[in-house]
Amino acid sequence: MQVEEAADRFREPTSRVVGWLAVVIILPLALLALLRWQPELDVIWDNNPAHFWLVLAAAAIAVTLGYNVTDAARRRQDARLLLVSLAFIASAGFLGLHALATPGVLVGPNAGFELATPIGLVVGSLFAAASGLELTPETSRGLMARSRWLLAALVALMVAWAIASLAELPPLDTPVPEESLPAWQLIFVAIGIVGYGIGAWGYVRLYRRRGTPIVLAFAVAFALLAVTLVVVAFAVNWRVSWWEWHVLMLVAFGIIAVAARREWHEERFSALYLEQTLSGTTDASILFADLESFTPYSERTEATEVRRMLDAYFSRLIPRMRELGGNVHQLIGDAVMVVFNKHGNQPDHPRLAARAALAFQETAAEVAAANPDWPRFRVGVNSGEIASGIVGDRGHRKHDVIGDTVNLAARLESQAPVGGVLVGEGTRAHLPDDAVVEELPPMEIKGKAEPVTAYVLHHLPE
């Protein structure tokens, strides 16, 4: 696996990693112990603006991370990233509520809002713990299928907490002058500590396999958040011990943000991918489309007009492919590559790809109707096993699909009639008997030892 092989150059010994984690855990706890042992050192620093901006900064980092990881999770259909993003969103949302409890800022002191941060961290710890597990492909697909419901449930929880806080409903009707937590809240804090502990250990184990800095950053950050909850349980409001857990929280999110910033922008979170996302095989259908005589057209046409032509085509074709279930893998000049069943959730992918290929040509014909001098597309489709995963090193990497199925799809496209669709045997075998196809004589294909049978697809019944 290329990511893991490349990571060997950056991996630290496990004993050293455990040692760093021990330092990360012990130093903040030692400071807390000192402050509680010597109360005169735990001085009061009542600074409302500093509190507001510190909490707001932590929330901003968390919500930015949550947005970016959510985007990556949806693109790669990776449940680990989904769980990580929910952990960030939970923290960010409750942090925002906590910021409102700053005296002189909108709501001001409120028991529910003052306790929002530890509650948000506890909720986030459950997602963090789950993200440290190596989920099966079936579990990952199930979670991704329910991703919008999970996000909606999390948002509903935050809204319900805000309403209960504003209405001062029990048990949020008692002021918390020193943020000293009663027994029921200490139970939640304990759950959060365990959750982040499990998450941190899960990422230590992942680091042993991947060895990339961003994985280590997650392990350190989750360890810091576990310590943060310990400090929350014993801190005294507006004193140094109270400020300590705010700073720990900011540092934890900041560590992940810095580590992510240093990763290559493409597949920034690839080191966190589940094994099946990082490298795996599946049956899929590949659609290639390319403009015939594009080079001569470009030679005789102004560059701005060429760009206008491509924009006109792709502004219609790309949304159409996505609408029909295709994953638009890449655009290369005038060529487009679309993958069906890349994530193993489209068992009828040959039919989907064939239908999308016909729709591609129909849409392209509509666009070109008013421009008879524009070149037209050829489309090739092939179905079979592909390998998908990360290709490249830390300096430049991308998530790609490779294999003979992909190569043959590209070759079929080059042999397809202009304005038509050519499908391989792998696709034809899964189409219904009433599909209208025209078998062509066996074709000699570059790179193939034996002649290839292909079919011009004319019609596919609904």
N, C-alpha and C positions, 0 to 999 in steps of 0.2 A: 504494500500500500504506500503510494508515493508520499502522502502527507506524513505518515509515521516514519518512513525512511529519511525524509528530509529533516524531520524533527530530531533525529538522533544527534545531530550536530549541536543542538541547543539544549539537550536534556541535562539536567543536574541530577546527581545521585539522589535516590529517594530519601536517604538518611538526612541529606542536607535540606531537602524540602520540608521534611518533618521538623527539623530543627528550626527553620525559619518560621513555620507555623507556630511552634511553641513560643518563640520570641513574640510573635504577633499577639498571641493570646495572653502571655504572662505579663508583658509590660503594662498594658492598660489595666489589668486586674491588680497589679502591684500598686499602680497609682491610686486606684480606687481604695485599696486597703489602707494606704498611707493617709489618704484624706479622711477616711472614717476613723482611723486610729488617732490621728492628730486633727481634731475638728477645727482648731484655730487656722490650719492651712486651707480648709475648705471655705474660703472667703466668698462673700456675696459679690456678684457682679451683675447688677440689674441694668441690662442694656437692651431695651426693646428693639431698636433698629437692627442691632447685630443679630439678635435671635431671629427676627423675621427674614433677613437676607440670608442667613446661614441655612435656615430650613428651606427657604425658597430655592437656593442654589442646589441643595441636595435633591429636591423635588424635580428641578429642571433637568439635572443630569439623569435621574432615574427615568423620567418620562421620555427623554431623548433616546436613552438606551432601549426602553420598552418599544418605542416606535420602530427603531431600526431592526431590532431582533424580531419583532412581529412580521415585518416585511420579509426578512430572510426566511422565517418559518413558513410563511405562505408560499414563497417562491419555491422552496425546496421540500415543502410538505413534511417538515421535520418536527416531531412532537417535543423533542428536548428543547429546541429553541422556543417553541410555543410556551412551554412551562416556564422557561427563564423569563420570557417577555411578560408573562402574567405576574411573576414575582416582582419585576420592576414596576409594572403598572399599579399593583397593590400598594407598594411602598410609596410611589409618587402621589397617588390619590389621597392616601391617609396623611402624607406629609403636608399636602396642600391644606387639609383640614386643620392640622396642627398649627400651621402658620397663621390661620385665622384667629387662633387663641392668643396671639401676641397682644398684650395690652396696647390700646390705641389703634389697632388695625381691625376695622370692620366689626367682627363679633366681639372680640376681647375674651377675657377669661371665661372658659366654659369647660366643665368636667369632661364631656365627651370629646371635644376637640383637643384638650390637653393630653388625653390618653390616646389620641388617634395614631400617633407615631408607633408606640409599642404594639398596638393592635394591628396596624398595617404591616409591621415587620413580622408579626406572628403569622398573619395570613400569607405573606410572601415566603416565609420559611417552609410552608407546606409545599408550595410549588418548587422551591429550591431543592428540597429533599427529593421530590419526585423526579426532578430534572437530572439528578445525579445517577439515576438508575439507567441500565441499558435496556430500553424498551424493545419489545418484539415488533416486527413490521405490522402485525395485526393491531397491536395496541396503539402504535403510532398513527396508523390510518384512522382508527376509531377516535382518537383524541383530535386529530386534525379535522375530521368530519364534524366534530362538535365544538370546534374552536370558537365560533361566533357565540354559541350558547354559553361557553365558559366565560368569555369576555363580558357578555351581557349580565351573567350572574354576579361577576365581580363588581361591575359598575353598580348593579342594584344593591349589593351589600354596602358599598360606600355611600350611596344615596340614603339608604335606610339608617346607617350610622349617623349621617349628618342630620337627618330629620329627628332621630331619637335624641341627639345631642341638643339641638335647638329647642326641642320640646321639653328637655330635661326629664325624660322618662327614666324610671328606675331600670338599672342601677346607676344611671348617669345623672342623677339628681343631687348627688352629694359633691360639694366642692373638693378639689384635690390641691390644697394649698402648697404642699411640698412634693407633689407627685409621688407620695408614698403609696404603694399599691396594696390593696386589701387582698385577702386570700384568693378570691375568685380570679383576680387579675394575675396573681403570681402563678396560678396554674397555667394560664395562657402563656405567660412568659417562659415557663419551663418547657412547654410544648415548642415554642419558638426556638429556644436554645437547642433542643434536641433536633429540630428540623434543620436548622442551619448547620449543626454539627454533622448530620448525615449528608447534607449537601456538600459540605467542605470535603468530607472524606471521599465522597463519590468523585469529586473533581481531582483529588489527589490520585486516586486510582486511574482516572482518565489521563492525567498528566504522565503517569508511568508508561502509558502506551503511546501517547501523542507527543509529549515533551515540548509543546508550544507555550510561549509566555502567556497567551490569553487564557489558556486553561488553568495555569497556575494562578493567574489573577483572580479567577472566579473562586478558586479554593481559598485564597487569602481573604478575599472580600467576604465570603460566607462565614469564615472563621471570625472576622471582625464584627460581623453583624450578630453572631452568637454572643460575643463578648459585650456588644452594645446592649443587648437585652439583660445581661447580668448587671451591667452598670445601671440600667434603667430601674432595676428592682431595688437598688440601694442608694440612688442619688437623692440629693436634697435640692429642692427647687431654687433656681437662680444662683446656686453656688458652683464652685469649680467642678465638683463631681457631676452636676447636672449638665454643665456645658460639655463635659467629657464625652457623654454618649452622643450628643449632637455632632461633635467633631468626628468621632469614630464612624458615624453613619455617613457623613460627607466623604471621608477618606475612603471608605469601602466602595462607594459608587464611583468615586474619582479614579481609583485603581483600575477598575474595569474599563472606564471610559478611556483612560490613557492607553491601556493595553490594546483596546479595539482600534484606537486611532493609529497605532503603529502597524496594524495589520494591513496587508494589501487590500485595496478597496473592493476588488472583486472577491466575492466569497469571504468577506471579512471574518465571519463567524464559523468558517468551515472546520476549524479544529474542534468545535463542539458538536459537530454533526453525529447523529447516530451511525452505527456501522453500516447499515443498509443505505444511508444517504451518502456516506463517504465513498463507498465502493460496493457495487452490487450488480446483479444481472436480473433482467426481466424480459418478458416478451413485450414487444412494442411495435408500433407502426410509425414509419418515418415518411414524411412528405417533403419532397424537394420541389421548388419552383424556381424558374430562371427565365429571363427575357431572351428570346431568340434574336440574334443580330444586334445585341445591345452595343457591342463595341463599334461597329460601323455607324450606328445611329449617333453614338456619342461623338464620333469623329467629325460628323457633318453638322452637329447641333451645338448651339451655345450651352455652356455648362449650366447656366441658370434655368434654361428650358429643360435640360435633362433632370435637374433636381425637381422642377415642378412636376414633371411626368412621374418620377418615382414617388413623390409626396402624394400625388393624386391616387396612384395605385395603392400604396401601402396604408394610407389613411383609411381606406375602405377594407382592404384585405386583412390587415392584422386584427382589427376588432372582430371581423367575421370568423377568422380561425379560432379565436378565443371563445367566441360565442358557441362554436361547434365542438368545444372540448379540447382543442389543441393547445399544446404548450409551445409558444413561439420561441424556439431555442436560440435562433440567431438570424440576423440580417447581414449579408455580405454583399455590398454593392447592390446589384439588381436581383440577387438571389435570396430566398427565404427558406428556412428549415423549420419544420413543425414536427413535434413529437407527440404521439398519443400513447397513453398508458405509461408514461415515464415513472409515475409513482405507484404503479400496480393497482390502480383503482378504476380501470376501464377495461373490463374483460372483453367487451365487444369492440376493441380498438381497431381491428381491420375495417369493420363497417363504418366506424366513425371517421377514419382517415379517408376512406373512399368517398364517403358523402361530402367530407370537407374539400376534397380535391375537385369534385364536380362543382361545388359551390364557389370555390376559388376561381375557376374558369368562368363561371357565370357572372360573378362580380367583376372580374377583370374585363370581361366583354362589355359590361355596362359602362365602366369607366372609359374604355377606349372607343366607345361608339361615336363620340363627338371628335375623336382624334385619330382619323384613319392612318396617319403616318406613324403612329406610335408602334413600337415593337410589341409582340404578344408573348404570353407565357407558354412554356411547356411545363408539365407537372408529372412527376414520377412518385409512386408510392410502393413501399415494400414493408413486409411484416416478418418478424422473427426475433431471435434473441439479440439483445444489446447489452453492453456493459456501460454503466453510468457511474460517474464519480469525479473526484477532484483530479485535475491534470495540472501539473506545474509545481513550482516551489513557492516559498514565502514571498519572493520578489514579484512573482506574477503567476496567478493561478486562476482557474475557472472550472466550473462544473460542466462536464462534457459527456456526450454519448458517443460510443465508438463500437465498431464491430462490422462484420461482413454485411449485416442487414443494412447498416447505414451506407456503406460504400455502394452496394447494389442499388439502393434507392437513388443515389446521386447519378449512377450510370444510366438507370432507367429514365430519369428526367432528361438526360442529354439525348436519348433516343426517342422521346415522346413526340407525337405530332404537335405542331404549333396550334395552340388553342385546345389541345386535348390532354387526356390523362392516360398514362401507361402504368399498369400495376404488375407486380411480380407474382409468382406462383404462391408465395407465402400469404399474400393478401387475397388473391382470387379464391384460394381454398376455403376461406372463411366468409365469402359473400354468398347471399342466397342464390338458389338455382335460377330465379327469374331475373337476376342481374343481367343486363345486356352488355356483353363483352365480345370483343373480336380477337381471337387468338392470332398472333403473328408467327411467322416462321422462326425457328430457333435463331437467336442472335448471338454473334460473337461479341463478348464483352471484355474489354481490356481488364486484365488481372484475373479473369475467371478461366479455369482449366477447361470447363465444358460449356457448350452453348447454353444460353438461358432462354427459357420460354417466358414470354410476357404477353399481356393482354391490354388492348385499348378498351377503356371503360367508357361506355356511351350513356348508360342509364342505370340508376339504382332505385328500385321502388321504395316508397316510404314504408 
